[in-house]
Amino acid sequence: MLKPKVCVLRTAGTNCDKETAFAFARAGAEAEFVHINRLVSGEEKLGDYHILALSGGFSYGDDIAAGKILANELKTKLSGDLKEFIRAGKLIIGICNGFQIMVKAGLLPGNKEMKQEVSLINNDSAKFEARWVYLKPSGKCIWTKNITGLIYLPVAHGEGKFIAKDNAAIERLKENGQIVFQYCDESGKLAGYPDNPNGSAENIAGICDETGRVFGLMPHPERHVNSQQHPRWSAAKIKKEEGDGFQIFKNGVEYAKKNI
Amino acid sequence: MQYKIEVKDRSGIFDSVGEGIKKDILDLGIAGVQRVHFSQIFTIEGALSAIQVERICDELLVDKIAQSYSINPEFRAATHNSKLVVEVAYNPGVMDPVEESTLKGIRDLGIEGAAGVKTAKKYLIEGKISEAQLKTICEKLLYNKLIQHIVKPGASDAHAQEAGYQFSLACVELLKADDKELTRLSKQGQLFLNLTEMRAIKDYFKKIGRNPTDCELETVAQTWSEHCYHKTFRGKIKYTEKHLTPNTKHLTPKTKIIDSLLKSTIMKVTKELNKPWCVSVFKDNSGVIKFDDKYNICFKVETHNHPSALEPFGGANTGIGGVIRDPMGTGLGAKPILNTDVFCFAPPEYPFSKLPAGALHPKRVMKGVVSGVRDYGNKMGIPTVNGAVLFHDDFVGNPLVYCGTVGIMPKDKSFKKTNIGDLVVVVGGRTGRDGIHGATFSSGELTHESEKVSGGAVQIGNPIQEKKMLDTILLARDKNLYSAITDCGAGGLSSAVGEMGAEMGARVDLDKVPLKYTGLSYMEIWISESQERMVLSVPPKDIDELIKLFASENVEATVIGEFTDTKKLELYYKDNLVCELGMNFLHEGHPKITKEAVFSLQRHREPKINCTKDQTKNLIKLLSHYDIASKEWIIRQYDHEVQGGSVLKPLTGIVNDGPSDASINKPVLNSDKGIIVSNGINFRFGFIDPYWMAASCIDEALRQIICVGGSLKEVAILDNFCWGNPDKPDRLGGLVRAAYGCYDAAKGFGVPFISGKDSLYNEYAVNGKSLSIPGTILISAISVMDDVKHAVSMYAKHPDDLIYIVGETYDELGGTHYYDLSAGVGNNVPKVDVKKAKRMFNQLSKATEAGLVKAMHDCSDGGLGVACAEMAFSGGLGMELFLTEVPYKGKELRNDFILFSESNSRFIVEVERRNQNKFEQLLKNIPFGIIGCVSKSKKFNIYGLDSKPCVGSDIDTLKESWLKPLRW
């Protein structure tokens, strides 16, 4: 396949769709903006795409809880299509609000019944915070292949504290290699606030499902796809063109090209 | 059936909202509260079974990982077991932003019977507090009676329905009214029109031989309001300058008549400079300049002071929501790409005992305003990249809330033209009773009665409504489905339709306007300022496609009338004519009123300060001054990187917490062209002379652009005057002087104004005594940067680099923060030598373009002492500095004056030693000094004129004193 097709899902309150599409396009994909109404009505088919991107924003105002109403809509209107999408070996990424949606729709950590097992709740600081964080990669996610060292990305959210329904659920994530990113300090040590910006359990910033193809994270890789987005680029004389988040999009696109 | 559902965190889950409230209660000075538990209440109305409601809870309302719920919980408001319950709900008629989306969620579950949803907040307060303390907690923290109430036990008013509306046409007896009656009518109707204006209206109706309807009178009042018509700036002013000051060009020994202050100062600059890149100025909802060959950018800054005084969250929320609609309503619609916010408050520790009756405490105002901006800006997905916050006691009753938005649009979408026969289409949110009289209310002074009289002017925004409206408008724009667009702001439909149809005529059927609830009269529909609405003029051939497009994005679009060739504004309600006004009278019939203005230079007390040997303490005090201290607590609550174009962020430095001078953004992600936005504001200089305040603000805004690597090549500026009552000659005198300062400085620098705003009547009256805000001008600047790769940040980069000061320092201590430390104003206000400054700015631009500058920082609030300290601690490096090397032109040789003077046109620059010659060559004939160098150690040392240490500290101490004051 020459250019994988990415469905950048849109609804009221989606707001990081443009830069997410830009990142995918730069990585060699063809990104299209698709309003959820068009998928629900059948005018567009999810199956025509190879990658589904749930971008950041405040879907439906994050009313009730972050991502909840869109999660409910996905579950009630598109669960069959989504299950088929995953079964067909395709890819999903959820960033920030997208991650919140995926968790609340039961797409992550993922089980047959799409039952919610973990959640993302109010930051311990009880407020929205924008700051840059260091992330330590691990696990078996195809989206983070070749990322071995720490990466540096911004977070911007008020409801990003990762919790699980019980310890067993976290243990399962660990055992299955489903923990993809953990907040850490500059040296890679798991640390407290503000390195862990929201109080997440086990410093979890992103997880994937058992296939490693369905991935969600709170930080914004699409906001660090070129080096000028780094907060100290002008001083650090960063030589490489690409920002730390770009590899994630490249991995997704490369995987789709080879495997779908 | 009505079901009440209470959702709360499970035990073991950290209740961050409750903990936050507990901290706020302690801030109020009330001890004794052990815990606060927060829970969310949903009241659902409709034909629903208990099983359905359980399903709604399980699948939609409750996050079962973190929360539990109960349906129809027993209500206990009374005190028991030292636990107090407070439940806060919205007043009837106030929009509950959560309702619409929750109803959608319920429908998505396949459940159809839900008719309404209301939310409330419940607080369970544990601890020992008195009834009086509880009342304080409720009033100061938990609710605002303008929009909310405390639910009484057993009450079920959550869905109180308004009665329907019975049409009856109301006329106002104007023809028989004498002057006394005219004045009474204006006051009673909250028209805020003076006698001359009322007489002009009477004359018009006399000519056509009938009395006006209430709707006609209101329409005139809205159109002629200060807010919409800017009659002070456009009218005649008899201006007298009583004391002459040296160094100003506008010495007017005699009284003179100014015909339109706007045209003879602000707009005159633009006209005279005649820049080819000015695309559309002073015409549209924002000023438009060229970006590149494909795009134009536009910029507008608005104020929302009065609403923010009464309801800080809602006021600031709708303030930012409103200014975002300005670029959206410019040309055929621009996409908003960044926001900027500037606030003035009374100090956060202002004593409760001194608070004027009816005023909210400044800390609450500030928290509410910040939350309001956070909510709207973040949810719209627009980065908030720049701002400032200043403090003074005189803002206690009347804070200033400036919100600005920059937009981008394709070149060929920059102009609009309504055609006769086009349909009037209202899109976006529905119309309710919120925001009635906002335009006229902001054209009068605030009083302690304002919350009772004008409470209806307060609104709450619904950013998601605006976001989906924006998304759809841009799609419709690119399909060429409409011919003109404007926003429904102050004055509501009356302003929007009145403006669009001014040249031709318009007919509107008010009963076609979609309403939030029944019960609105035709007049309320016409003047309601409900948020998130815009008006389009749509050629009939495109209407079907347009309506279909909006429906596909779940946004309402409704035809409510058409543009006609009658030169009249005709309004109907169910086929009854309720308004018929000549457009000419409406837009040109305002009687030009001559206002009196007197300016006399005040002599202020000159603070007597001994220059102590050790100035370390003063430097630390200045770093802790609220104006100067870190605003990180605010900045981090705003998303400043959404849209992915952020190149220079508001916080910078080795650990991302230093104060950037200006922001740089790339609006087009695959181009290296950028835009720089900065703000200059300093009301303290205005205490002495508003002329120099205005000139200084322009200098400051431009300096900041130079600091980040920009140039004067393509810079446009916006003026924003916030003043007291212009009907009082002394207030207006200061305003006129500031406008002259604007003219001289902008003309000299060669930077045109492209748009502006004035908010007058910023006074707070208690029992007849009126407190004016300090006359304040905000200058916002926008610049196109050819290549963002030349961006420069403000923090020290490398040990051993040279530190320069460029520009001369004078003993200009008047209005400085240093004098403010001893509660003095002084007299020697900083001035601007525009000719010299311009040359310096241009040379420094050459230096940044050549890559010779490692760091540059604006030398402003707190002088060179503060500027150098900020550079050092933001970079995590020390400095060794020598005051003997500073080009200083003051009469008195004093270390403190050199350290803390706020003379304009000065920069602190870090340059690598190897570039010293190249850099200095560029600065030929420009005063500069190498004042020291960056050091590897954490020591921050400054040596005085006697070469002995006068500041000795370390960057950690300095930084902590700067971070601490507003770290809430």
Interface residues (C-beta under 8 A of the other chain):
Chain A: R10 A12 G13 T14 N15 C16 K18 E19 F22 H35 N37 R38 G56 G57 F58 Y60 G61 D62 D63 I64 A65 K68 I69 N72 E73 K75 T76 K77 K104 Q116 E117 V118 S119 I121 N122 N123 D124 S125 A126 K127 F128 E129 A130 R131 W132 P154 A156 K161 I163 A164 K165 G199 H220 E222 R223 V225 Q228 Q229 P231 R232 S234 A235
Chain B: I13 F14 S16 V17 E19 G20 E59 L60 L61 D63 K64 I65 A66 P97 V98 S101 T102 K104 G105 D108 L109 G110 R374 N378 K379 M380 G381 N462 P463 I464 Q465 K467 K468 D471 S552 E553 N554 I635 R636 Q637 Y638 D639 H640 E641 V642 Q643 G644 S646 V647 L648 K649 L651 T652 G653 I654 N656 K666 L669 N670 V788 K789 A791 V792 S793 Y795 K797 K854 A855
